[in-house]
Amino acid sequence: MENSLNQNKVWGWGELALMYFPNISQKSATMQLLKWIRVSDELVGQLEKSGWHPGKKYLTPRQKDYIVGHLGEP
């Protein structure tokens, strides 16, 4: 993974979304990332078990790892 993704920190939803979609607005990037996540029931399940829900603005390092593990590196 890229060095910045290895940081053990709380991630802003928009911050991670912009890594996947750097050429669009943050709002559009966050909506697109959510669409990608919703495609995988397994990923949604993992995120929900770890305390995530749609509308949450921050991700724990583990939640970020789930997303990157399913979607690949941005």
N, CA and C of each residue as an Amber inpcrd file, in Angstrom:
protein
   222
   0.8290000  -1.1920000   0.0000000   0.0000000   0.0000000   0.0000000
   0.8710000   1.2520000   0.0000000   0.3090000   2.2940000  -0.4840000
   0.9700000   3.5840000  -0.4860000   1.2320000   4.0180000   0.9410000
   2.3540000   4.7410000   1.1770000   2.7250000   5.1450000   2.5280000
   1.6170000   5.8850000   3.2510000   0.9150000   6.7830000   2.5740000
  -0.1260000   7.5540000   3.2440000  -1.2810000   6.6670000   3.6890000
  -1.5190000   5.5520000   3.0100000  -2.5820000   4.6410000   3.4180000
  -2.1880000   3.7960000   4.6140000  -0.9020000   3.6840000   4.8890000
  -0.4360000   2.8840000   6.0140000  -0.5350000   3.6240000   7.3320000
  -0.8960000   4.8770000   7.3000000  -0.9990000   5.6530000   8.5260000
  -2.1090000   5.0930000   9.4040000  -1.7860000   4.9000000  10.6630000
  -2.7580000   4.4150000  11.6380000  -3.4530000   5.6390000  12.2380000
  -4.4690000   6.1120000  11.5410000  -5.1610000   7.3340000  11.9600000
  -6.6390000   7.2260000  11.6220000  -7.4020000   8.1170000  12.1570000
  -8.8170000   8.2280000  11.7950000  -8.8660000   8.9230000  10.4460000
  -9.6510000   8.3620000   9.5490000  -9.7550000   8.8810000   8.1910000
 -11.0730000   9.6140000   8.0040000 -11.0130000  10.7640000   7.3760000
 -12.2290000  11.4370000   6.9570000 -12.7870000  10.7110000   5.7520000
 -14.1050000  10.5540000   5.7100000 -14.7470000   9.8630000   4.5890000
 -14.3530000  10.5240000   3.2670000 -14.4340000  11.8440000   3.2290000
 -14.0880000  12.5840000   2.0160000 -12.6200000  12.4620000   1.6590000
 -11.7790000  12.3840000   2.6690000 -10.3390000  12.2390000   2.4490000
 -10.0390000  10.9370000   1.6970000 -10.6310000   9.8440000   2.1560000
 -10.4240000   8.5650000   1.4830000 -11.0870000   8.5680000   0.1120000
 -12.2750000   9.1200000   0.0160000 -12.9900000   9.1550000  -1.2630000
 -12.1810000   9.9020000  -2.3230000 -11.5480000  11.0000000  -1.9380000
 -10.7570000  11.7680000  -2.9010000  -9.5130000  11.0170000  -3.3500000
  -9.0530000  10.0660000  -2.5590000  -7.9240000   9.2460000  -2.9920000
  -8.3650000   8.3150000  -4.1300000  -9.6070000   7.8440000  -4.0690000
 -10.1400000   6.9920000  -5.1340000 -10.5830000   7.8000000  -6.3450000
 -11.0850000   8.9920000  -6.1070000 -11.6320000   9.8380000  -7.1820000
 -11.0370000  11.2410000  -7.0920000  -9.7610000  11.4020000  -7.4340000
  -9.0980000  12.6910000  -7.2280000  -9.5350000  13.8000000  -8.1740000
 -10.2000000  13.4580000  -9.2530000 -10.5200000  14.4690000 -10.2590000
 -11.9590000  14.9600000 -10.2260000 -12.6660000  14.6650000  -9.1330000
 -14.0360000  15.1620000  -8.9890000 -14.1670000  15.8420000  -7.6340000
 -15.2750000  16.5040000  -7.4000000 -15.4640000  17.2140000  -6.1370000
 -15.5440000  16.2160000  -4.9800000 -15.2730000  16.7000000  -3.7860000
 -15.3140000  15.8260000  -2.6160000 -16.7070000  15.2440000  -2.4110000
 -17.7310000  16.0420000  -2.6160000 -19.0920000  15.5470000  -2.4510000
 -19.3820000  14.4150000  -3.4350000 -19.0160000  14.6080000  -4.6880000
 -19.2300000  13.5610000  -5.6920000 -18.3950000  12.3270000  -5.3800000
 -17.1710000  12.5330000  -4.9190000 -16.2890000  11.4100000  -4.5840000
 -16.8740000  10.5950000  -3.4330000 -17.4110000  11.2530000  -2.4210000
 -17.9720000  10.5180000  -1.2880000 -19.2040000   9.7270000  -1.7140000
 -20.0270000  10.2920000  -2.5710000 -21.2050000   9.5750000  -3.0460000
 -20.8050000   8.3770000  -3.9040000 -19.7840000   8.5400000  -4.7370000
 -19.3390000   7.4470000  -5.5920000 -18.7180000   6.3290000  -4.7560000
 -17.9320000   6.6840000  -3.7450000 -17.3370000   5.6650000  -2.8750000
 -18.4310000   4.8740000  -2.1640000 -19.4450000   5.5450000  -1.6930000
 -20.5480000   4.8570000  -1.0350000 -21.2490000   3.8980000  -2.0070000
 -21.4200000   4.3040000  -3.2520000 -22.0250000   3.4150000  -4.2510000
 -21.1840000   2.1610000  -4.4270000 -19.8700000   2.3300000  -4.5060000
 -18.9760000   1.1850000  -4.6670000 -19.0730000   0.2510000  -3.4660000
 -19.1420000   0.8320000  -2.2700000 -19.2030000   0.0210000  -1.0520000
 -20.5030000  -0.7680000  -0.9960000 -21.5880000  -0.1470000  -1.3620000
 -22.9020000  -0.8070000  -1.2850000 -23.0330000  -2.0070000  -2.2230000
 -22.1620000  -2.1310000  -3.1980000 -22.1930000  -3.2700000  -4.1190000
 -21.8350000  -4.5620000  -3.3810000 -21.0260000  -4.4640000  -2.3460000
 -20.5620000  -5.6500000  -1.6250000 -21.2590000  -5.7780000  -0.2750000
 -22.1650000  -6.7540000  -0.1820000 -22.8320000  -7.0080000   1.0990000
 -21.8220000  -7.4040000   2.1670000 -20.7860000  -8.1260000   1.7630000
 -19.7490000  -8.5400000   2.7190000 -19.0460000  -7.3170000   3.3020000
 -18.6760000  -6.3700000   2.4510000 -17.9980000  -5.1660000   2.9100000
 -18.9140000  -4.3410000   3.8080000 -20.1520000  -4.1560000   3.3970000
 -21.1050000  -3.4040000   4.2180000 -21.2500000  -4.0680000   5.5830000
 -21.3370000  -5.3980000   5.5930000 -21.4550000  -6.1290000   6.8460000
 -20.2580000  -5.9210000   7.7530000 -19.0640000  -5.9970000   7.1980000
 -17.8500000  -5.7750000   7.9930000 -17.8370000  -4.3650000   8.5670000
 -18.1620000  -3.4000000   7.7340000 -18.1450000  -2.0110000   8.1890000
 -19.1850000  -1.7800000   9.2830000 -20.3870000  -2.3080000   9.0960000
 -21.4390000  -2.1190000  10.0930000 -21.0800000  -2.7850000  11.4240000
 -20.4730000  -3.9640000  11.3680000 -20.0490000  -4.6390000  12.6050000
 -18.9860000  -3.8460000  13.3470000 -18.2310000  -3.0390000  12.6110000
 -17.1900000  -2.2310000  13.2410000 -17.6980000  -0.8450000  13.6450000
 -19.0050000  -0.6030000  13.5000000 -19.5890000   0.6470000  13.9740000
 -19.8730000   1.6860000  12.9170000 -19.6090000   1.3630000  11.6710000
 -19.8660000   2.3160000  10.5900000 -21.3200000   2.2620000  10.1620000
 -21.8270000   3.3870000   9.6850000 -23.1400000   3.4600000   9.0550000
 -23.1180000   4.6090000   8.0560000 -23.9600000   4.5550000   7.0150000
 -23.9850000   5.6530000   6.0420000 -24.2300000   6.9840000   6.7510000
 -23.4980000   7.9750000   6.3420000 -23.6040000   9.2900000   6.9570000
 -22.5070000   9.5750000   7.9680000 -21.8100000   8.5430000   8.3920000
 -20.7030000   8.7280000   9.3330000 -19.5530000   9.3970000   8.5930000
 -18.9770000  10.4180000   9.1890000 -17.9810000  11.2240000   8.4970000
 -16.5530000  10.7320000   8.6670000 -16.3210000   9.8330000   9.6210000
 -14.9680000   9.3660000   9.8950000 -14.8980000   7.8560000   9.8790000
 -13.7310000   7.3390000   9.5160000 -13.4700000   5.9090000   9.4650000
 -12.2990000   5.5810000  10.3810000 -12.4070000   4.4810000  11.0910000
 -11.2830000   4.0160000  11.8920000 -10.2440000   3.4000000  10.9440000
  -9.0290000   3.2050000  11.4260000  -8.0390000   2.5380000  10.5670000
  -8.5190000   1.1670000  10.0900000  -9.2130000   0.4120000  10.9280000
  -9.7130000  -0.9040000  10.5330000 -10.7650000  -0.7750000   9.4350000
 -11.6700000   0.1920000   9.5680000 -12.6900000   0.3930000   8.5440000
 -12.0510000   0.7760000   7.2160000 -11.0510000   1.6200000   7.2620000
 -10.3140000   1.9920000   6.0480000  -9.6670000   0.7600000   5.4370000
  -9.1140000  -0.1100000   6.2870000  -8.4820000  -1.3400000   5.7810000
  -9.5030000  -2.2560000   5.1160000 -10.7090000  -2.3480000   5.6700000
 -11.7610000  -3.1520000   5.0390000 -12.0530000  -2.6340000   3.6350000
 -12.1930000  -1.3280000   3.5300000 -12.5170000  -0.7250000   2.2310000
 -11.3970000  -0.9640000   1.2280000 -10.1720000  -0.6920000   1.6160000
  -9.0390000  -0.8770000   0.7110000  -8.8650000  -2.3560000   0.3750000
  -9.1260000  -3.2370000   1.3360000  -9.0240000  -4.6670000   1.0830000
 -10.0220000  -5.1490000   0.0400000 -11.1970000  -4.5630000   0.0310000
 -12.2340000  -4.9620000  -0.9340000 -12.1120000  -4.2490000  -2.2670000
 -11.7830000  -2.9790000  -2.2200000 -11.7660000  -2.1870000  -3.4460000
 -10.3940000  -2.0870000  -4.0870000  -9.3650000  -2.4370000  -3.3510000
  -7.9960000  -2.2560000  -3.8390000  -7.4830000  -0.8860000  -3.4600000
  -6.2150000  -0.6870000  -3.7020000  -5.6080000   0.6010000  -3.3750000
  -6.1150000   1.6770000  -4.3240000  -6.3120000   2.8650000  -3.7910000
  -6.7250000   3.9580000  -4.6780000  -5.6180000   4.3640000  -5.6240000
